[in-house]
Amino acid sequence: MRIERYLGLSAAARPDKTALVADRRRLDYRELDDLTDRLAATLATNGVKRGDRVLVFMDNCREAAVSIFAVLKAGAVFCLVNPSTKADKLAYIVADCEPAAVLTLARLMPVVSEALAGCDGVFVASTHGADDAVPAGAVSLTACLAAEARPLAHGGTDSDLAMLVYTSGSTGRPKGVMMSHGNCDAAAGSITTYLQNTPDDIILNVLPLAFDYGLYQLLMAVRLGATLVLEKSFAFPQAIFERIREERVTGLPLVPTMAAMILRMRGLEPGFLPSLRYITNTAAALPPAHIERLRDLFPGVRLYSMYGLTECKRCTYLPPDQLDRRPGSVGIAIPGTKVMVLDDAGRPVPPGVAGELVVRGPHVMQGYWRDAEATARVLRPGPDPGEKVLHTGDLFTRDADGYLYFVGRRDDIIKTRGEKVAPKEVEAVLHRHPAIAEAVVVGVPDPILGQAVCAVVVSADPALAERDVIRHCARHLEDFMVPKLVEFRPALPKTDTGKVSRRLAAETVQAAP
């Protein structure tokens, strides 16, 4: 099924049901369907056609949800970009996917304008305040949402691309993960099956929509005709708890950072959020001690530990009734899919032996946008004729019952706060500082972040301080990519061929007191 059909079906079945609560405003399914029709018509009028890419450069707001479904109704492909993305990285994404349109917020227009410098023919629509002028170089998104709706017949199928999700890779350059409508539908259907979601669910999401874990909260809610409460931040947990009580939220997706914040809070009584039915966690595994404390704090709430990656959305989940027996496991394959743990020769490994996790199923991506070489490395021939299976590059073991346990990563990607950071991308920024002679970036264990980004630096100026390095990075990188630690060294460890050894650098950092 095409993803925009979710909205049409839910609007027909439950027109007056609340679909979205965002910025303290409510939209029912009829209103959400109507707004997306209007914006889709505007996009089509301005040249957006089947298969075109449209950047959605926004935070968690009503307009972002409307934009996603409007792009799909126009037959196009949406590409959500984290609003903390800086102009140079956005310019790379623009050059790579060549969008026909950009939908954004007024406060982000300076970044958009810089990224689009020299690009002609890109339609840009931006929000603006009631008394504010429309930002230069854009048309009013508010006016687009008030435009006349008209039927659109783009002729698309569920094999068309639905979205591009840019994710960091080992090269340091973001890669566009291509997900078809069929991929997204398979993933959403599988996840809602094991979570036992219904139209009565009310899901609160603070995770960025540009993070696929956050995005799928929207897709799954609309698929079911449920309600999504969209919030921008978990910086003030008590405010989120109040929203959960007000809206009688039943589902709460977490990442380990959020769980750690909850567990550090004092005065929380067990069962203090009685409407919750389930909590999910992914991005990184929760320590067993955290799982135990969360279960004490939320008695009767089903807690799901999960594992996934952007290239297939979700791989595994641990049924809540297995938490006591296997607290360190990330579970079994999600419904309708299969996972295998293989050795380097492609043979299944016995229980307890580490091997690479390989994923089969209709949720596996189509490939990386315009990167056949990278695609061929991870999508390889499967058991069935013409089938491609996903080689994750992550090492797992399985027990005698087939439950999986994460061991480590084969590549150098740092996973922090649920986001993936390519060390080479951070290193490229570090090397732009005139006082830095050499630099290598590694991930170090952190009980809250999962991994913290650490820069190991050789300085060309004795006056260079840690704060100078962090400020420099903050000017060019998203906040989650900025190093949390900076260590100064007289020299970096090298291999026999003279290359900086990331492995040796990581070992010395992790061994430091």
C-alpha positions as CSV (number, residue, x, y, z in Angstrom):
1,M,0.0,0.0,0.0
2,R,1.1,3.6,-0.7
3,I,1.7,5.5,2.5
4,E,-0.6,8.4,1.7
5,R,-3.4,5.9,1.5
6,Y,-3.1,5.6,5.3
7,L,-4.4,9.1,5.7
8,G,-7.2,8.8,3.1
9,L,-8.5,5.6,4.7
10,S,-8.3,6.9,8.3
11,A,-10.0,10.2,7.3
12,A,-12.8,8.3,5.7
13,A,-13.3,5.9,8.7
14,R,-12.7,8.4,11.5
15,P,-13.0,12.0,10.1
16,D,-13.7,13.6,13.5
17,K,-11.0,11.6,15.4
18,T,-8.0,13.6,16.7
19,A,-5.1,12.7,14.4
20,L,-2.4,15.1,15.6
21,V,-1.7,17.3,18.6
22,A,1.2,19.6,18.0
23,D,2.1,23.0,19.4
24,R,-1.0,22.7,21.6
25,R,-3.2,22.6,18.4
26,R,-5.4,19.7,17.4
27,L,-6.1,18.4,14.0
28,D,-8.7,15.7,13.3
29,Y,-8.3,13.3,10.4
30,R,-10.6,15.3,8.1
31,E,-8.6,18.5,8.7
32,L,-5.2,16.7,8.3
33,D,-6.4,15.1,5.0
34,D,-7.7,18.5,3.7
35,L,-4.5,20.4,4.6
36,T,-2.3,17.8,2.9
37,D,-4.6,17.9,-0.2
38,R,-4.1,21.7,-0.4
39,L,-0.3,21.5,-0.1
40,A,0.0,18.6,-2.5
41,A,-1.9,20.7,-5.1
42,T,0.4,23.6,-4.6
43,L,3.5,21.4,-5.0
44,A,2.0,19.9,-8.2
45,T,1.2,23.4,-9.5
46,N,4.8,24.4,-8.9
47,G,6.2,21.6,-10.9
48,V,6.7,18.8,-8.4
49,K,5.9,15.5,-10.1
50,R,6.1,11.8,-9.5
51,G,9.5,10.7,-8.3
52,D,10.8,14.2,-7.5
53,R,12.5,14.8,-4.2
54,V,11.2,17.3,-1.7
55,L,13.2,18.4,1.4
56,V,11.3,18.8,4.6
57,F,13.6,20.8,6.8
58,M,11.6,21.3,10.0
59,D,11.3,20.4,13.7
60,N,8.5,18.4,15.2
61,C,5.6,20.7,14.2
62,R,2.2,20.4,12.6
63,E,3.6,21.6,9.3
64,A,6.1,18.8,9.2
65,A,3.4,16.1,9.5
66,V,1.3,17.9,6.8
67,S,4.3,18.2,4.5
68,I,5.2,14.5,4.7
69,F,1.8,13.3,3.5
70,A,1.4,16.2,1.0
71,V,4.7,15.3,-0.7
72,L,3.5,11.7,-1.0
73,K,0.1,12.8,-2.4
74,A,1.9,14.7,-5.1
75,G,3.7,11.4,-6.0
76,A,7.0,12.7,-4.8
77,V,9.6,11.5,-2.4
78,F,10.1,13.2,1.0
79,C,13.5,13.7,2.5
80,L,13.4,14.8,6.2
81,V,16.4,16.7,7.3
82,N,17.3,17.4,11.0
83,P,16.7,21.1,11.7
84,S,20.1,21.3,13.4
85,T,21.9,20.5,10.1
86,K,24.3,23.2,9.1
87,A,24.4,24.9,5.6
88,D,27.4,23.0,4.3
89,K,25.9,19.6,5.0
90,L,22.5,20.7,3.7
91,A,24.2,21.9,0.5
92,Y,25.7,18.4,0.1
93,I,22.3,16.8,0.5
94,V,20.8,19.3,-2.0
95,A,23.5,18.5,-4.5
96,D,23.1,14.8,-4.0
97,C,19.3,14.4,-4.2
98,E,18.5,17.5,-6.4
99,P,15.2,18.4,-4.7
100,A,12.4,20.1,-6.7
101,A,11.2,21.8,-3.6
102,V,12.1,22.7,0.0
103,L,9.5,23.1,2.8
104,T,10.9,24.8,5.9
105,L,10.5,27.2,8.8
106,A,11.2,30.9,8.8
107,R,14.0,30.5,11.4
108,L,15.7,28.0,9.1
109,M,15.6,30.1,5.9
110,P,19.1,31.5,6.3
111,V,20.5,28.0,6.3
112,V,18.3,27.0,3.3
113,S,19.3,30.2,1.4
114,E,23.0,29.4,1.9
115,A,22.6,25.8,1.0
116,L,20.6,26.6,-2.2
117,A,23.1,29.2,-3.4
118,G,23.5,28.7,-7.1
119,C,20.6,26.3,-7.4
120,D,17.9,27.5,-9.8
121,G,14.3,26.4,-10.1
122,V,13.8,25.0,-6.6
123,F,10.4,25.8,-5.1
124,V,10.8,27.0,-1.5
125,A,7.9,27.4,0.9
126,S,8.4,28.7,4.5
127,T,6.3,29.5,7.5
128,H,6.2,33.0,8.9
129,G,4.5,34.8,11.7
130,A,1.1,36.5,11.3
131,D,2.7,39.9,11.2
132,D,6.0,38.9,9.5
133,A,6.9,39.2,5.9
134,V,7.5,36.0,4.0
135,P,11.3,35.2,4.1
136,A,13.1,36.3,1.0
137,G,13.4,33.5,-1.6
138,A,10.3,31.7,-0.4
139,V,6.6,31.7,-0.8
140,S,4.2,31.5,2.2
141,L,3.7,28.0,3.5
142,T,0.6,29.3,5.2
143,A,-0.8,30.4,1.9
144,C,0.0,27.0,0.4
145,L,-2.1,25.4,3.1
146,A,-5.0,27.6,2.2
147,A,-4.8,26.9,-1.5
148,E,-7.5,25.2,-3.4
149,A,-7.4,21.4,-3.2
150,R,-7.8,19.4,-6.4
151,P,-7.6,15.7,-7.2
152,L,-4.1,14.5,-8.2
153,A,-3.5,11.5,-10.4
154,H,0.2,10.9,-10.3
155,G,0.0,7.2,-11.2
156,G,2.4,6.0,-8.5
157,T,2.6,2.5,-7.2
158,D,3.8,1.0,-3.9
159,S,7.2,0.1,-5.5
160,D,7.9,3.9,-5.9
161,L,10.3,5.5,-3.5
162,A,8.5,7.1,-0.5
163,M,11.4,8.6,1.3
164,L,15.1,9.3,1.4
165,V,16.7,9.2,4.8
166,Y,20.3,10.5,5.0
167,T,22.4,8.6,7.4
168,S,26.1,8.8,8.2
169,G,28.4,6.2,6.7
170,S,32.0,5.1,7.2
171,T,33.1,7.5,4.5
172,G,31.9,10.4,6.5
173,R,29.5,11.4,3.7
174,P,25.8,11.0,4.4
175,K,24.1,8.4,2.3
176,G,20.5,8.5,1.2
177,V,18.7,5.4,2.2
178,M,16.0,4.7,-0.4
179,M,12.8,3.3,1.1
180,S,9.8,2.4,-1.1
181,H,6.2,2.7,-0.1
182,G,6.2,-1.1,0.1
183,N,9.2,-1.0,2.4
184,C,7.6,1.5,4.7
185,D,4.3,-0.3,4.8
186,A,5.9,-3.6,5.6
187,A,7.9,-2.1,8.5
188,A,4.9,-0.1,9.9
189,G,2.6,-3.1,9.7
190,S,5.1,-5.4,11.4
191,I,5.8,-3.0,14.2
192,T,2.2,-2.2,14.9
193,T,1.5,-6.0,15.0
194,Y,4.0,-6.8,17.8
195,L,3.1,-3.6,19.7
196,Q,-0.5,-4.6,19.4
197,N,-1.5,-1.1,18.4
198,T,-5.1,-0.1,17.9
199,P,-7.0,3.0,16.8
200,D,-7.5,3.7,20.5
201,D,-3.8,4.3,21.1
202,I,-2.5,7.8,21.8
203,I,1.3,8.0,21.2
204,L,3.5,10.8,22.5
205,N,6.7,11.4,20.4
206,V,9.5,13.7,21.3
207,L,12.0,12.0,19.0
208,P,12.9,14.1,15.9
209,L,10.8,13.2,12.8
210,A,14.1,13.3,10.9
211,F,15.1,10.2,13.0
212,D,13.3,7.2,11.5
213,Y,12.2,6.0,15.0
214,G,10.4,9.3,15.4
215,L,9.0,9.3,11.8
216,Y,7.4,5.9,12.2
217,Q,5.4,7.1,15.2
218,L,3.6,9.3,12.8
219,L,3.3,6.7,10.0
220,M,2.0,4.1,12.4
221,A,-0.5,6.3,14.1
222,V,-2.0,7.4,10.8
223,R,-2.0,3.9,9.5
224,L,-4.2,2.8,12.4
225,G,-6.3,6.0,12.8
226,A,-4.7,6.5,16.2
227,T,-3.6,9.8,17.8
228,L,-0.1,11.3,17.8
229,V,1.0,13.9,20.3
230,L,4.0,15.6,18.9
231,E,6.5,17.3,21.2
232,K,9.9,18.9,20.4
233,S,12.1,18.0,23.3
234,F,12.5,15.9,26.4
235,A,14.7,18.6,28.1
236,F,11.9,19.2,30.7
237,P,10.6,15.7,31.5
238,Q,8.0,16.9,34.0
239,A,6.3,18.9,31.2
240,I,6.2,15.8,29.1
241,F,4.7,13.8,32.0
242,E,2.0,16.5,32.3
243,R,1.2,16.1,28.6
244,I,1.0,12.4,29.0
245,R,-1.5,12.8,31.8
246,E,-3.5,15.5,29.9
247,E,-3.8,13.4,26.7
248,R,-4.0,10.0,28.5
249,V,-1.1,8.8,26.4
250,T,-0.8,5.0,25.9
251,G,2.5,4.6,24.1
252,L,5.8,6.3,24.8
253,P,8.9,5.7,22.5
254,L,12.2,6.2,24.4
255,V,15.9,6.2,23.7
256,P,18.4,5.4,26.5
257,T,19.2,9.0,27.1
258,M,15.6,9.7,28.0
259,A,15.4,6.6,30.2
260,A,18.5,7.7,32.1
261,M,16.9,11.2,32.6
262,I,13.7,9.6,34.0
263,L,15.7,7.3,36.3
264,R,17.7,10.2,37.7
265,M,14.6,12.1,38.8
266,R,13.5,12.0,42.4
267,G,10.0,11.7,43.8
268,L,8.5,9.6,41.0
269,E,6.0,7.1,42.5
270,P,5.4,3.7,40.8
271,G,2.5,4.0,38.4
272,F,2.6,7.8,38.2
273,L,1.6,7.7,34.6
274,P,-1.4,5.3,34.8
275,S,-2.6,5.6,31.2
276,L,0.6,4.1,29.7
277,R,0.2,0.7,28.1
278,Y,3.7,0.3,26.5
279,I,7.2,1.8,26.3
280,T,9.6,1.1,23.5
281,N,13.4,1.5,23.4
282,T,15.8,1.4,20.5
283,A,18.9,3.2,19.2
284,A,21.0,1.5,21.9
285,A,20.4,-1.2,24.4
286,L,19.2,-0.3,27.9
287,P,21.4,-1.7,30.6
288,P,19.6,-4.5,32.5
289,A,19.7,-2.4,35.7
290,H,17.8,0.4,33.9
291,I,15.3,-2.1,32.6
292,E,14.6,-3.4,36.1
293,R,14.2,0.1,37.5
294,L,11.9,1.2,34.6
295,R,9.7,-1.8,35.3
296,D,9.5,-0.9,39.0
297,L,8.5,2.7,38.0
298,F,6.0,1.6,35.4
299,P,4.3,-1.5,36.8
300,G,2.0,-3.2,34.3
301,V,3.5,-1.3,31.3
302,R,4.8,-3.5,28.5
303,L,8.5,-2.6,27.9
304,Y,9.9,-3.5,24.5
305,S,13.6,-3.6,23.8
306,M,14.3,-3.4,20.1
307,Y,17.2,-3.2,17.5
308,G,17.1,-1.6,14.1
309,L,19.0,0.4,11.5
310,T,17.8,2.9,9.0
311,E,18.4,0.5,6.1
312,C,15.5,-1.7,7.2
313,K,13.9,0.4,10.0
314,R,13.6,-2.4,12.5
315,C,15.2,-5.9,12.8
316,T,14.3,-7.3,16.1
317,Y,12.2,-6.9,19.3
318,L,12.2,-8.7,22.6
319,P,8.7,-9.7,23.7
320,P,8.1,-8.2,27.2
321,D,7.5,-11.6,28.7
322,Q,11.1,-12.5,28.0
323,L,12.7,-9.6,29.9
324,D,13.2,-11.6,33.1
325,R,14.9,-14.5,31.3
326,R,16.9,-12.5,28.7
327,P,17.4,-8.9,29.9
328,G,20.4,-8.4,27.7
329,S,18.8,-9.6,24.5
330,V,17.3,-7.5,21.7
331,G,15.0,-10.4,20.8
332,I,13.8,-12.1,17.7
333,A,13.0,-11.0,14.1
334,I,10.0,-8.7,13.8
335,P,6.9,-10.4,12.3
336,G,7.1,-11.1,8.5
337,T,10.9,-11.0,8.4
338,K,13.9,-13.2,9.1
339,V,17.4,-12.5,10.6
340,M,20.5,-14.7,10.4
341,V,23.8,-14.7,12.2
342,L,26.5,-15.6,9.6
343,D,30.3,-16.1,9.5
344,D,32.5,-14.4,6.9
345,A,31.8,-17.3,4.5
346,G,28.1,-16.8,4.8
347,R,27.4,-19.8,7.0
348,P,25.2,-19.8,10.1
349,V,27.2,-19.7,13.3
350,P,26.3,-21.9,16.3
351,P,24.8,-20.5,19.5
352,G,27.2,-18.3,21.5
353,V,29.5,-17.6,18.5
354,A,29.6,-14.0,17.1
355,G,28.7,-13.4,13.5
356,E,27.3,-10.7,11.3
357,L,23.6,-10.0,11.5
358,V,21.9,-10.4,8.0
359,V,18.3,-9.3,7.5
360,R,15.7,-10.7,5.0
361,G,12.3,-9.2,4.4
362,P,10.1,-6.7,2.6
363,H,11.3,-3.9,4.9
364,V,14.9,-4.0,3.5
365,M,15.8,-0.8,1.7
366,Q,16.1,-0.4,-2.1
367,G,19.7,0.8,-1.8
368,Y,21.7,4.0,-1.3
369,W,20.7,6.9,-3.5
370,R,23.1,7.2,-6.4
371,D,25.7,5.0,-4.7
372,A,25.9,1.6,-6.4
373,E,29.2,0.7,-4.8
374,A,28.0,1.3,-1.2
375,T,24.7,-0.5,-2.1
376,A,26.5,-3.6,-3.4
377,R,28.5,-3.8,-0.2
378,V,25.5,-4.2,2.0
379,L,22.8,-5.6,-0.3
380,R,23.9,-9.0,-1.5
381,P,22.2,-12.0,-3.1
382,G,19.9,-13.9,-0.8
383,P,18.7,-17.5,-0.7
384,D,15.8,-16.8,-3.2
385,P,16.4,-15.9,-6.9
386,G,16.7,-12.2,-7.3
387,E,16.5,-11.6,-3.6
388,K,18.8,-9.1,-1.8
389,V,19.5,-9.4,1.9
390,L,21.0,-6.7,4.1
391,H,24.4,-7.2,5.7
392,T,24.3,-4.9,8.7
393,G,28.0,-4.9,9.6
394,D,26.9,-5.5,13.2
395,L,28.1,-8.5,15.2
396,F,25.6,-10.6,17.2
397,T,25.4,-13.9,19.0
398,R,22.3,-16.0,19.5
399,D,21.3,-18.3,22.2
400,A,19.9,-21.8,21.8
401,D,16.4,-20.5,21.5
402,G,17.3,-18.0,18.7
403,Y,17.3,-14.8,20.8
404,L,19.9,-12.3,19.7
405,Y,22.5,-10.4,21.6
406,F,24.4,-7.4,20.3
407,V,28.2,-7.7,20.4
408,G,29.6,-4.7,18.5
409,R,30.1,-2.9,15.2
410,R,32.4,-3.7,12.4
411,D,32.7,-0.2,11.2
412,D,33.7,2.9,13.1
413,I,30.3,4.6,13.3
414,I,29.6,6.1,16.7
415,K,26.1,5.7,18.0
416,T,25.3,8.5,20.5
417,R,21.8,9.6,21.7
418,G,20.3,7.3,19.1
419,E,22.0,9.1,16.3
420,K,24.8,7.8,14.1
421,V,28.0,9.9,13.8
422,A,30.7,9.3,11.2
423,P,34.1,10.0,12.7
424,K,35.4,11.2,9.3
425,E,32.8,13.9,9.1
426,V,33.8,15.3,12.5
427,E,37.5,15.0,11.7
428,A,37.0,17.0,8.5
429,V,35.6,19.8,10.6
430,L,38.4,19.5,13.2
431,H,41.0,19.7,10.5
432,R,39.6,23.0,9.3
433,H,40.8,24.6,12.5
434,P,44.1,26.4,11.9
435,A,45.5,25.4,15.4
436,I,44.8,21.6,14.9
437,A,47.6,19.7,13.4
438,E,46.1,16.2,13.6
439,A,42.9,14.8,14.9
440,V,41.1,11.5,15.2
441,V,37.5,10.9,16.5
442,V,36.4,7.9,18.5
443,G,33.4,6.8,20.5
444,V,33.9,6.1,24.2
445,P,31.4,4.3,26.4
446,D,29.0,6.6,28.2
447,P,26.2,5.4,30.6
448,I,23.7,8.0,29.3
449,L,24.6,8.6,25.7
450,G,25.6,5.1,24.8
451,Q,28.8,6.4,23.3
452,A,30.3,9.9,23.6
453,V,32.1,11.6,20.8
454,C,35.7,12.1,21.7
455,A,38.2,14.1,19.7
456,V,41.9,13.2,20.2
457,V,43.9,16.2,19.0
458,V,47.4,17.2,18.3
459,S,47.6,21.0,18.6
460,A,49.7,23.3,16.6
461,D,49.1,26.1,19.2
462,P,49.7,25.5,22.9
463,A,47.0,28.1,23.7
464,L,44.3,25.9,22.1
465,A,41.8,24.8,24.8
466,E,39.0,22.2,24.8
467,R,36.3,24.9,24.7
468,D,37.9,26.3,21.5
469,V,37.6,22.9,19.8
470,I,34.0,22.4,20.9
471,R,32.9,25.8,19.8
472,H,34.6,25.4,16.4
473,C,32.7,22.1,15.9
474,A,29.4,23.5,17.1
475,R,29.6,26.1,14.3
476,H,29.7,23.4,11.6
477,L,28.1,20.3,13.0
478,E,24.7,19.1,14.4
479,D,24.7,19.2,18.2
480,F,24.8,15.4,18.6
481,M,28.0,15.3,16.4
482,V,29.9,17.9,18.5
483,P,32.6,16.2,20.6
484,K,31.8,15.9,24.3
485,L,35.4,15.2,25.2
486,V,38.7,16.6,23.8
487,E,42.0,15.0,24.6
488,F,45.3,16.6,23.6
489,R,48.2,14.4,22.7
490,P,51.8,15.2,21.5
491,A,51.2,12.6,18.7
492,L,48.6,10.2,17.4
493,P,49.2,6.4,17.2
494,K,50.1,5.3,13.6
495,T,50.0,2.1,11.7
496,D,53.0,0.6,10.0
497,T,52.0,2.5,6.8
498,G,51.9,5.8,8.6
499,K,48.1,6.1,8.9
500,V,46.5,7.3,12.1
501,S,45.2,4.2,13.9
502,R,41.7,4.9,15.1
503,R,41.7,1.5,17.0
504,L,44.8,2.4,19.0
505,A,43.6,5.9,19.7
506,A,40.3,4.4,21.0
507,E,42.1,1.9,23.2
508,T,44.2,4.6,24.8
509,V,41.2,6.9,25.4
510,Q,39.1,4.1,26.9
511,A,42.0,3.0,29.1
512,A,42.4,6.5,30.4
513,P,41.2,7.1,34.0
